[in-house]
C-alpha cells in the first residue's frame, strides 16, 4: 500500500515537473490527496510522528486545492 501511495504522489510531482499536469488540475490534486492519505494511514499504524505530520499537511493542502472555488484559480 505504501508503494501505491508513493507512486501517486511522485507521479503527480513528476507530471507537474515535466509539464504534463498542472498543479491546479483535478487529477494532480486527487493523486496527491489519495497518495498522501495512504501514506498517512501507514504512518499512523507504524506511529511515525514526523511522517504523520508530513502526510496530513500534504493531504490537507491538496484537498484545499482540489475543492477551492474557481474564482481563486486565476
PDB file of N, CA, C and O in Angstrom:
ATOM      1  N   UNK A   1       0.818  -1.195   0.000  1.00  0.00           N
ATOM      2  CA  UNK A   1       0.000   0.000   0.000  1.00  0.00           C
ATOM      3  C   UNK A   1       0.869   1.269   0.000  1.00  0.00           C
ATOM      4  O   UNK A   1       0.512   2.264  -0.631  1.00  0.00           O
ATOM      5  N   UNK A   2       1.996   1.232   0.701  1.00  0.00           N
ATOM      6  CA  UNK A   2       2.845   2.425   0.731  1.00  0.00           C
ATOM      7  C   UNK A   2       3.435   2.718  -0.645  1.00  0.00           C
ATOM      8  O   UNK A   2       3.628   3.879  -1.007  1.00  0.00           O
ATOM      9  N   UNK A   3       3.719   1.672  -1.407  1.00  0.00           N
ATOM     10  CA  UNK A   3       4.266   1.875  -2.751  1.00  0.00           C
ATOM     11  C   UNK A   3       3.228   2.558  -3.645  1.00  0.00           C
ATOM     12  O   UNK A   3       3.575   3.436  -4.434  1.00  0.00           O
ATOM     13  N   UNK A   4       1.967   2.165  -3.529  1.00  0.00           N
ATOM     14  CA  UNK A   4       0.900   2.797  -4.323  1.00  0.00           C
ATOM     15  C   UNK A   4       0.784   4.275  -3.947  1.00  0.00           C
ATOM     16  O   UNK A   4       0.695   5.130  -4.827  1.00  0.00           O
ATOM     17  N   UNK A   5       0.785   4.579  -2.654  1.00  0.00           N
ATOM     18  CA  UNK A   5       0.722   5.965  -2.210  1.00  0.00           C
ATOM     19  C   UNK A   5       1.890   6.781  -2.738  1.00  0.00           C
ATOM     20  O   UNK A   5       1.711   7.895  -3.229  1.00  0.00           O
ATOM     21  N   UNK A   6       3.084   6.219  -2.633  1.00  0.00           N
ATOM     22  CA  UNK A   6       4.279   6.921  -3.113  1.00  0.00           C
ATOM     23  C   UNK A   6       4.227   7.127  -4.621  1.00  0.00           C
ATOM     24  O   UNK A   6       4.605   8.192  -5.110  1.00  0.00           O
ATOM     25  N   UNK A   7       3.768   6.132  -5.360  1.00  0.00           N
ATOM     26  CA  UNK A   7       3.668   6.262  -6.821  1.00  0.00           C
ATOM     27  C   UNK A   7       2.684   7.375  -7.194  1.00  0.00           C
ATOM     28  O   UNK A   7       2.937   8.142  -8.123  1.00  0.00           O
ATOM     29  N   UNK A   8       1.567   7.464  -6.473  1.00  0.00           N
ATOM     30  CA  UNK A   8       0.589   8.523  -6.768  1.00  0.00           C
ATOM     31  C   UNK A   8       1.180   9.905  -6.522  1.00  0.00           C
ATOM     32  O   UNK A   8       1.061  10.790  -7.369  1.00  0.00           O
ATOM     33  N   UNK A   9       1.811  10.096  -5.375  1.00  0.00           N
ATOM     34  CA  UNK A   9       2.389  11.401  -5.040  1.00  0.00           C
ATOM     35  C   UNK A   9       3.534  11.736  -5.997  1.00  0.00           C
ATOM     36  O   UNK A   9       3.599  12.843  -6.532  1.00  0.00           O
ATOM     37  N   UNK A  10       4.425  10.785  -6.206  1.00  0.00           N
ATOM     38  CA  UNK A  10       5.563  11.032  -7.095  1.00  0.00           C
ATOM     39  C   UNK A  10       5.135  11.186  -8.547  1.00  0.00           C
ATOM     40  O   UNK A  10       5.713  11.984  -9.285  1.00  0.00           O
ATOM     41  N   UNK A  11       4.127  10.429  -8.957  1.00  0.00           N
ATOM     42  CA  UNK A  11       3.626  10.556 -10.328  1.00  0.00           C
ATOM     43  C   UNK A  11       3.066  11.946 -10.588  1.00  0.00           C
ATOM     44  O   UNK A  11       3.301  12.532 -11.645  1.00  0.00           O
ATOM     45  N   UNK A  12       2.324  12.471  -9.617  1.00  0.00           N
ATOM     46  CA  UNK A  12       1.795  13.837  -9.751  1.00  0.00           C
ATOM     47  C   UNK A  12       2.937  14.849  -9.807  1.00  0.00           C
ATOM     48  O   UNK A  12       2.917  15.777 -10.616  1.00  0.00           O
ATOM     49  N   UNK A  13       3.921  14.663  -8.949  1.00  0.00           N
ATOM     50  CA  UNK A  13       5.071  15.567  -8.916  1.00  0.00           C
ATOM     51  C   UNK A  13       5.829  15.554 -10.247  1.00  0.00           C
ATOM     52  O   UNK A  13       6.128  16.604 -10.814  1.00  0.00           O
ATOM     53  N   UNK A  14       6.128  14.365 -10.727  1.00  0.00           N
ATOM     54  CA  UNK A  14       6.855  14.236 -11.994  1.00  0.00           C
ATOM     55  C   UNK A  14       6.018  14.806 -13.142  1.00  0.00           C
ATOM     56  O   UNK A  14       6.538  15.524 -13.996  1.00  0.00           O
ATOM     57  N   UNK A  15       4.730  14.488 -13.161  1.00  0.00           N
ATOM     58  CA  UNK A  15       3.851  15.019 -14.201  1.00  0.00           C
ATOM     59  C   UNK A  15       3.849  16.531 -14.227  1.00  0.00           C
ATOM     60  O   UNK A  15       3.834  17.139 -15.297  1.00  0.00           O
ATOM     61  N   UNK A  16       3.864  17.142 -13.056  1.00  0.00           N
ATOM     62  CA  UNK A  16       3.915  18.595 -12.975  1.00  0.00           C
ATOM     63  C   UNK A  16       5.266  19.126 -13.453  1.00  0.00           C
ATOM     64  O   UNK A  16       5.323  20.106 -14.196  1.00  0.00           O
ATOM     65  N   UNK A  17       6.333  18.491 -13.033  1.00  0.00           N
ATOM     66  CA  UNK A  17       7.673  18.962 -13.388  1.00  0.00           C
ATOM     67  C   UNK A  17       7.965  18.875 -14.877  1.00  0.00           C
ATOM     68  O   UNK A  17       8.709  19.699 -15.408  1.00  0.00           O
ATOM     69  N   UNK A  18       7.396  17.895 -15.554  1.00  0.00           N
ATOM     70  CA  UNK A  18       7.644  17.748 -16.992  1.00  0.00           C
ATOM     71  C   UNK A  18       6.575  18.441 -17.832  1.00  0.00           C
ATOM     72  O   UNK A  18       6.576  18.336 -19.058  1.00  0.00           O
ATOM     73  N   UNK A  19       5.663  19.148 -17.166  1.00  0.00           N
ATOM     74  CA  UNK A  19       4.666  19.933 -17.879  1.00  0.00           C
ATOM     75  C   UNK A  19       3.445  19.166 -18.359  1.00  0.00           C
ATOM     76  O   UNK A  19       2.696  19.671 -19.196  1.00  0.00           O
ATOM     77  N   UNK A  20       3.225  17.960 -17.849  1.00  0.00           N
ATOM     78  CA  UNK A  20       2.064  17.165 -18.269  1.00  0.00           C
ATOM     79  C   UNK A  20       0.849  17.358 -17.364  1.00  0.00           C
ATOM     80  O   UNK A  20      -0.279  17.091 -17.780  1.00  0.00           O
ATOM     81  N   UNK A  21       1.067  17.823 -16.123  1.00  0.00           N
ATOM     82  CA  UNK A  21      -0.018  18.059 -15.177  1.00  0.00           C
ATOM     83  C   UNK A  21       0.125  19.449 -14.566  1.00  0.00           C
ATOM     84  O   UNK A  21       1.196  19.822 -14.087  1.00  0.00           O
ATOM     85  N   UNK A  22      -0.935  20.184 -14.590  1.00  0.00           N
ATOM     86  CA  UNK A  22      -0.946  21.481 -13.919  1.00  0.00           C
ATOM     87  C   UNK A  22      -1.169  21.263 -12.430  1.00  0.00           C
ATOM     88  O   UNK A  22      -1.907  20.358 -12.039  1.00  0.00           O
ATOM     89  N   UNK A  23      -0.545  22.073 -11.608  1.00  0.00           N
ATOM     90  CA  UNK A  23      -0.755  21.941 -10.165  1.00  0.00           C
ATOM     91  C   UNK A  23      -2.185  22.292  -9.778  1.00  0.00           C
ATOM     92  O   UNK A  23      -2.596  22.030  -8.647  1.00  0.00           O
ATOM     93  N   UNK A  24      -2.936  22.868 -10.676  1.00  0.00           N
ATOM     94  CA  UNK A  24      -4.335  23.210 -10.423  1.00  0.00           C
ATOM     95  C   UNK A  24      -5.313  22.189 -10.997  1.00  0.00           C
ATOM     96  O   UNK A  24      -6.525  22.324 -10.829  1.00  0.00           O
ATOM     97  N   UNK A  25      -4.790  21.172 -11.672  1.00  0.00           N
ATOM     98  CA  UNK A  25      -5.680  20.180 -12.280  1.00  0.00           C
ATOM     99  C   UNK A  25      -6.257  19.249 -11.214  1.00  0.00           C
ATOM    100  O   UNK A  25      -5.633  18.985 -10.186  1.00  0.00           O
ATOM    101  N   UNK A  26      -7.456  18.766 -11.489  1.00  0.00           N
ATOM    102  CA  UNK A  26      -8.117  17.843 -10.568  1.00  0.00           C
ATOM    103  C   UNK A  26      -7.300  16.559 -10.417  1.00  0.00           C
ATOM    104  O   UNK A  26      -7.166  16.046  -9.306  1.00  0.00           O
ATOM    105  N   UNK A  27      -6.758  16.037 -11.504  1.00  0.00           N
ATOM    106  CA  UNK A  27      -6.020  14.774 -11.429  1.00  0.00           C
ATOM    107  C   UNK A  27      -4.743  14.910 -10.587  1.00  0.00           C
ATOM    108  O   UNK A  27      -4.387  13.993  -9.847  1.00  0.00           O
ATOM    109  N   UNK A  28      -4.065  16.042 -10.701  1.00  0.00           N
ATOM    110  CA  UNK A  28      -2.860  16.285  -9.898  1.00  0.00           C
ATOM    111  C   UNK A  28      -3.200  16.288  -8.416  1.00  0.00           C
ATOM    112  O   UNK A  28      -2.551  15.612  -7.618  1.00  0.00           O
ATOM    113  N   UNK A  29      -4.217  17.051  -8.057  1.00  0.00           N
ATOM    114  CA  UNK A  29      -4.579  17.177  -6.645  1.00  0.00           C
ATOM    115  C   UNK A  29      -5.231  15.909  -6.094  1.00  0.00           C
ATOM    116  O   UNK A  29      -5.038  15.573  -4.926  1.00  0.00           O
ATOM    117  N   UNK A  30      -5.992  15.213  -6.913  1.00  0.00           N
ATOM    118  CA  UNK A  30      -6.588  13.953  -6.474  1.00  0.00           C
ATOM    119  C   UNK A  30      -5.508  12.901  -6.210  1.00  0.00           C
ATOM    120  O   UNK A  30      -5.581  12.166  -5.225  1.00  0.00           O
ATOM    121  N   UNK A  31      -4.517  12.832  -7.083  1.00  0.00           N
ATOM    122  CA  UNK A  31      -3.407  11.891  -6.871  1.00  0.00           C
ATOM    123  C   UNK A  31      -2.675  12.214  -5.575  1.00  0.00           C
ATOM    124  O   UNK A  31      -2.291  11.307  -4.836  1.00  0.00           O
ATOM    125  N   UNK A  32      -2.481  13.499  -5.295  1.00  0.00           N
ATOM    126  CA  UNK A  32      -1.829  13.900  -4.049  1.00  0.00           C
ATOM    127  C   UNK A  32      -2.674  13.558  -2.824  1.00  0.00           C
ATOM    128  O   UNK A  32      -2.142  13.084  -1.820  1.00  0.00           O
ATOM    129  N   UNK A  33      -3.979  13.792  -2.895  1.00  0.00           N
ATOM    130  CA  UNK A  33      -4.859  13.500  -1.755  1.00  0.00           C
ATOM    131  C   UNK A  33      -4.874  11.997  -1.461  1.00  0.00           C
ATOM    132  O   UNK A  33      -4.693  11.582  -0.316  1.00  0.00           O
ATOM    133  N   UNK A  34      -5.085  11.200  -2.482  1.00  0.00           N
ATOM    134  CA  UNK A  34      -5.167   9.748  -2.282  1.00  0.00           C
ATOM    135  C   UNK A  34      -3.809   9.189  -1.855  1.00  0.00           C
ATOM    136  O   UNK A  34      -3.725   8.392  -0.921  1.00  0.00           O
ATOM    137  N   UNK A  35      -2.767   9.604  -2.534  1.00  0.00           N
ATOM    138  CA  UNK A  35      -1.418   9.118  -2.198  1.00  0.00           C
ATOM    139  C   UNK A  35      -1.009   9.488  -0.787  1.00  0.00           C
ATOM    140  O   UNK A  35      -0.503   8.644  -0.047  1.00  0.00           O
ATOM    141  N   UNK A  36      -1.219  10.735  -0.407  1.00  0.00           N
ATOM    142  CA  UNK A  36      -0.836  11.146   0.947  1.00  0.00           C
ATOM    143  C   UNK A  36      -1.744  10.502   1.989  1.00  0.00           C
ATOM    144  O   UNK A  36      -1.304  10.233   3.107  1.00  0.00           O
ATOM    145  N   UNK A  37      -2.994  10.253   1.641  1.00  0.00           N
ATOM    146  CA  UNK A  37      -3.888   9.558   2.564  1.00  0.00           C
ATOM    147  C   UNK A  37      -3.411   8.146   2.862  1.00  0.00           C
ATOM    148  O   UNK A  37      -3.406   7.713   4.014  1.00  0.00           O
ATOM    149  N   UNK A  38      -3.013   7.434   1.820  1.00  0.00           N
ATOM    150  CA  UNK A  38      -2.478   6.080   2.017  1.00  0.00           C
ATOM    151  C   UNK A  38      -1.214   6.118   2.873  1.00  0.00           C
ATOM    152  O   UNK A  38      -1.056   5.321   3.797  1.00  0.00           O
ATOM    153  N   UNK A  39      -0.324   7.044   2.560  1.00  0.00           N
ATOM    154  CA  UNK A  39       0.924   7.140   3.321  1.00  0.00           C
ATOM    155  C   UNK A  39       0.678   7.585   4.761  1.00  0.00           C
ATOM    156  O   UNK A  39       1.361   7.121   5.674  1.00  0.00           O
ATOM    157  N   UNK A  40      -0.285   8.475   4.976  1.00  0.00           N
ATOM    158  CA  UNK A  40      -0.621   8.907   6.336  1.00  0.00           C
ATOM    159  C   UNK A  40      -1.175   7.742   7.144  1.00  0.00           C
ATOM    160  O   UNK A  40      -0.831   7.581   8.315  1.00  0.00           O
ATOM    161  N   UNK A  41      -2.026   6.932   6.531  1.00  0.00           N
ATOM    162  CA  UNK A  41      -2.576   5.753   7.214  1.00  0.00           C
ATOM    163  C   UNK A  41      -1.447   4.837   7.693  1.00  0.00           C
ATOM    164  O   UNK A  41      -1.445   4.383   8.837  1.00  0.00           O
ATOM    165  N   UNK A  42      -0.509   4.580   6.818  1.00  0.00           N
ATOM    166  CA  UNK A  42       0.611   3.711   7.174  1.00  0.00           C
ATOM    167  C   UNK A  42       1.446   4.341   8.280  1.00  0.00           C
ATOM    168  O   UNK A  42       1.909   3.642   9.182  1.00  0.00           O
ATOM    169  N   UNK A  43       1.642   5.654   8.218  1.00  0.00           N
ATOM    170  CA  UNK A  43       2.405   6.351   9.251  1.00  0.00           C
ATOM    171  C   UNK A  43       1.723   6.253  10.608  1.00  0.00           C
ATOM    172  O   UNK A  43       2.393   6.099  11.629  1.00  0.00           O
ATOM    173  N   UNK A  44       0.400   6.340  10.627  1.00  0.00           N
ATOM    174  CA  UNK A  44      -0.352   6.219  11.884  1.00  0.00           C
ATOM    175  C   UNK A  44      -0.204   4.809  12.451  1.00  0.00           C
ATOM    176  O   UNK A  44       0.061   4.636  13.641  1.00  0.00           O
ATOM    177  N   UNK A  45      -0.375   3.813  11.600  1.00  0.00           N
ATOM    178  CA  UNK A  45      -0.261   2.419  12.041  1.00  0.00           C
ATOM    179  C   UNK A  45       1.128   2.153  12.625  1.00  0.00           C
ATOM    180  O   UNK A  45       1.260   1.431  13.613  1.00  0.00           O
ATOM    181  N   UNK A  46       2.150   2.729  12.020  1.00  0.00           N
ATOM    182  CA  UNK A  46       3.525   2.497  12.463  1.00  0.00           C
ATOM    183  C   UNK A  46       4.012   3.540  13.464  1.00  0.00           C
ATOM    184  O   UNK A  46       5.170   3.506  13.879  1.00  0.00           O
ATOM    185  N   UNK A  47       3.133   4.473  13.858  1.00  0.00           N
ATOM    186  CA  UNK A  47       3.438   5.517  14.847  1.00  0.00           C
ATOM    187  C   UNK A  47       4.678   6.338  14.477  1.00  0.00           C
ATOM    188  O   UNK A  47       5.581   6.528  15.291  1.00  0.00           O
ATOM    189  N   UNK A  48       4.697   6.812  13.244  1.00  0.00           N
ATOM    190  CA  UNK A  48       5.796   7.632  12.740  1.00  0.00           C
ATOM    191  C   UNK A  48       5.342   9.100  12.741  1.00  0.00           C
ATOM    192  O   UNK A  48       4.774   9.572  11.756  1.00  0.00           O
ATOM    193  N   UNK A  49       5.591   9.821  13.843  1.00  0.00           N
ATOM    194  CA  UNK A  49       5.032  11.157  14.027  1.00  0.00           C
ATOM    195  C   UNK A  49       5.437  12.162  12.945  1.00  0.00           C
ATOM    196  O   UNK A  49       4.590  12.910  12.457  1.00  0.00           O
ATOM    197  N   UNK A  50       6.686  12.191  12.574  1.00  0.00           N
ATOM    198  CA  UNK A  50       7.127  13.125  11.531  1.00  0.00           C
ATOM    199  C   UNK A  50       6.457  12.833  10.194  1.00  0.00           C
ATOM    200  O   UNK A  50       6.062  13.744   9.467  1.00  0.00           O
ATOM    201  N   UNK A  51       6.341  11.574   9.892  1.00  0.00           N
ATOM    202  CA  UNK A  51       5.707  11.138   8.653  1.00  0.00           C
ATOM    203  C   UNK A  51       4.212  11.455   8.683  1.00  0.00           C
ATOM    204  O   UNK A  51       3.638  11.852   7.669  1.00  0.00           O
ATOM    205  N   UNK A  52       3.585  11.278   9.846  1.00  0.00           N
ATOM    206  CA  UNK A  52       2.166  11.631  10.006  1.00  0.00           C
ATOM    207  C   UNK A  52       1.976  13.114   9.718  1.00  0.00           C
ATOM    208  O   UNK A  52       1.093  13.490   8.947  1.00  0.00           O
ATOM    209  N   UNK A  53       2.801  13.959  10.333  1.00  0.00           N
ATOM    210  CA  UNK A  53       2.701  15.409  10.118  1.00  0.00           C
ATOM    211  C   UNK A  53       2.852  15.757   8.641  1.00  0.00           C
ATOM    212  O   UNK A  53       2.045  16.507   8.091  1.00  0.00           O
ATOM    213  N   UNK A  54       3.865  15.224   8.011  1.00  0.00           N
ATOM    214  CA  UNK A  54       4.114  15.496   6.596  1.00  0.00           C
ATOM    215  C   UNK A  54       2.924  15.109   5.730  1.00  0.00           C
ATOM    216  O   UNK A  54       2.460  15.915   4.923  1.00  0.00           O
ATOM    217  N   UNK A  55       2.428  13.900   5.884  1.00  0.00           N
ATOM    218  CA  UNK A  55       1.363  13.407   5.011  1.00  0.00           C
ATOM    219  C   UNK A  55       0.013  14.056   5.296  1.00  0.00           C
ATOM    220  O   UNK A  55      -0.761  14.293   4.369  1.00  0.00           O
ATOM    221  N   UNK A  56      -0.281  14.345   6.553  1.00  0.00           N
ATOM    222  CA  UNK A  56      -1.553  15.008   6.872  1.00  0.00           C
ATOM    223  C   UNK A  56      -1.579  16.421   6.296  1.00  0.00           C
ATOM    224  O   UNK A  56      -2.576  16.825   5.698  1.00  0.00           O
ATOM    225  N   UNK A  57      -0.497  17.173   6.470  1.00  0.00           N
ATOM    226  CA  UNK A  57      -0.454  18.529   5.914  1.00  0.00           C
ATOM    227  C   UNK A  57      -0.490  18.470   4.385  1.00  0.00           C
ATOM    228  O   UNK A  57      -1.204  19.252   3.757  1.00  0.00           O
ATOM    229  N   UNK A  58       0.257  17.569   3.789  1.00  0.00           N
ATOM    230  CA  UNK A  58       0.276  17.413   2.328  1.00  0.00           C
ATOM    231  C   UNK A  58      -1.137  17.134   1.818  1.00  0.00           C
ATOM    232  O   UNK A  58      -1.586  17.733   0.841  1.00  0.00           O
ATOM    233  N   UNK A  59      -1.826  16.220   2.492  1.00  0.00           N
ATOM    234  CA  UNK A  59      -3.186  15.866   2.090  1.00  0.00           C
ATOM    235  C   UNK A  59      -4.170  17.007   2.265  1.00  0.00           C
ATOM    236  O   UNK A  59      -5.018  17.226   1.400  1.00  0.00           O
ATOM    237  N   UNK A  60      -4.073  17.739   3.370  1.00  0.00           N
ATOM    238  CA  UNK A  60      -4.988  18.867   3.602  1.00  0.00           C
ATOM    239  C   UNK A  60      -4.792  19.975   2.577  1.00  0.00           C
ATOM    240  O   UNK A  60      -5.767  20.538   2.079  1.00  0.00           O
ATOM    241  N   UNK A  61      -3.556  20.290   2.262  1.00  0.00           N
ATOM    242  CA  UNK A  61      -3.288  21.320   1.253  1.00  0.00           C
ATOM    243  C   UNK A  61      -3.797  20.864  -0.112  1.00  0.00           C
ATOM    244  O   UNK A  61      -4.354  21.666  -0.862  1.00  0.00           O
ATOM    245  N   UNK A  62      -3.613  19.599  -0.439  1.00  0.00           N
ATOM    246  CA  UNK A  62      -4.101  19.066  -1.713  1.00  0.00           C
ATOM    247  C   UNK A  62      -5.627  19.059  -1.764  1.00  0.00           C
ATOM    248  O   UNK A  62      -6.214  19.341  -2.809  1.00  0.00           O
ATOM    249  N   UNK A  63      -6.273  18.737  -0.639  1.00  0.00           N
ATOM    250  CA  UNK A  63      -7.734  18.786  -0.586  1.00  0.00           C
ATOM    251  C   UNK A  63      -8.240  20.199  -0.810  1.00  0.00           C
ATOM    252  O   UNK A  63      -9.199  20.411  -1.552  1.00  0.00           O
ATOM    253  N   UNK A  64      -7.599  21.161  -0.174  1.00  0.00           N
ATOM    254  CA  UNK A  64      -7.982  22.563  -0.375  1.00  0.00           C
ATOM    255  C   UNK A  64      -7.864  22.924  -1.856  1.00  0.00           C
ATOM    256  O   UNK A  64      -8.776  23.516  -2.432  1.00  0.00           O
ATOM    257  N   UNK A  65      -6.734  22.563  -2.464  1.00  0.00           N
ATOM    258  CA  UNK A  65      -6.528  22.890  -3.883  1.00  0.00           C
ATOM    259  C   UNK A  65      -7.545  22.189  -4.776  1.00  0.00           C
ATOM    260  O   UNK A  65      -7.973  22.741  -5.789  1.00  0.00           O
ATOM    261  N   UNK A  66      -7.924  20.988  -4.403  1.00  0.00           N
ATOM    262  CA  UNK A  66      -8.884  20.221  -5.191  1.00  0.00           C
ATOM    263  C   UNK A  66     -10.268  20.855  -5.180  1.00  0.00           C
ATOM    264  O   UNK A  66     -10.975  20.832  -6.187  1.00  0.00           O
ATOM    265  N   UNK A  67     -10.649  21.415  -4.051  1.00  0.00           N
ATOM    266  CA  UNK A  67     -12.009  21.950  -3.905  1.00  0.00           C
ATOM    267  C   UNK A  67     -12.098  23.468  -3.791  1.00  0.00           C
ATOM    268  O   UNK A  67     -13.167  23.993  -3.480  1.00  0.00           O
ATOM    269  N   UNK A  68     -11.008  24.181  -4.032  1.00  0.00           N
ATOM    270  CA  UNK A  68     -11.067  25.645  -3.927  1.00  0.00           C
ATOM    271  C   UNK A  68     -12.020  26.206  -4.967  1.00  0.00           C
ATOM    272  O   UNK A  68     -12.176  25.640  -6.048  1.00  0.00           O
ATOM    273  N   UNK A  69     -12.647  27.305  -4.640  1.00  0.00           N
ATOM    274  CA  UNK A  69     -13.574  27.940  -5.591  1.00  0.00           C
ATOM    275  C   UNK A  69     -12.864  28.333  -6.880  1.00  0.00           C
ATOM    276  O   UNK A  69     -11.691  28.704  -6.859  1.00  0.00           O
ATOM    277  N   UNK A  70     -13.559  28.254  -7.972  1.00  0.00           N
ATOM    278  CA  UNK A  70     -12.993  28.562  -9.297  1.00  0.00           C
ATOM    279  C   UNK A  70     -12.453  29.991  -9.354  1.00  0.00           C
ATOM    280  O   UNK A  70     -11.478  30.243 -10.062  1.00  0.00           O
ATOM    281  N   UNK A  71     -13.052  30.920  -8.638  1.00  0.00           N
ATOM    282  CA  UNK A  71     -12.618  32.315  -8.646  1.00  0.00           C
ATOM    283  C   UNK A  71     -11.198  32.468  -8.115  1.00  0.00           C
ATOM    284  O   UNK A  71     -10.505  33.417  -8.481  1.00  0.00           O
ATOM    285  N   UNK A  72     -10.755  31.560  -7.267  1.00  0.00           N
ATOM    286  CA  UNK A  72      -9.409  31.642  -6.695  1.00  0.00           C
ATOM    287  C   UNK A  72      -8.343  31.052  -7.598  1.00  0.00           C
ATOM    288  O   UNK A  72      -7.159  31.153  -7.279  1.00  0.00           O
ATOM    289  N   UNK A  73      -8.714  30.442  -8.708  1.00  0.00           N
ATOM    290  CA  UNK A  73      -7.750  29.778  -9.565  1.00  0.00           C
ATOM    291  C   UNK A  73      -6.994  30.738 -10.479  1.00  0.00           C
ATOM    292  O   UNK A  73      -5.969  30.353 -11.042  1.00  0.00           O
ATOM    293  N   UNK A  74      -7.448  31.933 -10.641  1.00  0.00           N
ATOM    294  CA  UNK A  74      -6.795  32.880 -11.552  1.00  0.00           C
ATOM    295  C   UNK A  74      -5.500  33.404 -11.050  1.00  0.00           C
ATOM    296  O   UNK A  74      -4.855  34.207 -11.725  1.00  0.00           O
TER     297      UNK A  74
END
